[in-house]
Amino acid sequence: MSTREIRATAKDFDPSTRSGSVLTDAGYVLPYDAAAFDAGGLRLLRSGQRVRVRLHTDGPVQLITAVTLATFALPDEDSE
């Protein structure tokens, strides 16, 4: 499994579930869950905002484990 940080644009966000999706700069739509949103320390995300994402990749499977604003640092993985 590899981990990397990427930049993306918030595509949608549902405040009731704290989940949504991002559009990567490469043009892929990737979903994220409430755990990934909570890990980033945000309270709200609006469509079109630039975000920083921690992405775990294991073969063809990609999982977002943290999402925050592009101007914020991602939290250490150990603190999640």
Helices and strands as residue ranges (DSSP letters): E 2-14, E 19-24, E 29-32, H 34-39, E 50-58, E 61-69, G 77-79
